[in-house]
Amino acid sequence: MTVNVTDFTLTEIARAARSVLGRPVTVTSATDIARDLNVDSLALMNIVMELEDAFDVSIPLDRLAPVQTAGDLAALITELRERA
């Protein structure tokens, strides 16, 4: 199944990252969350919590493990929203 990632989802990921990190960030679907945004595990969890609130979804930790890029995260959010 191919998941359609919207610009809105990436925009929300960028907004959440800016909020948690307290600095400007640029996010594309190819942005590596850990490397490009310099996000540690605690910051990632805070970003995920903001995204869960924004999209009214629960993101299981085991589904988060393979996520590396913002595009991966956006696809996961989109998939979870479609199943809700």
Summary of the structure (lengths in Angstrom):
residues: 84
radius of gyration: 11.5
end to end distance: 16.2
largest distance: 35.6
contacts: 225
relative contact order: 0.22
helix: 62%
strand: 2%
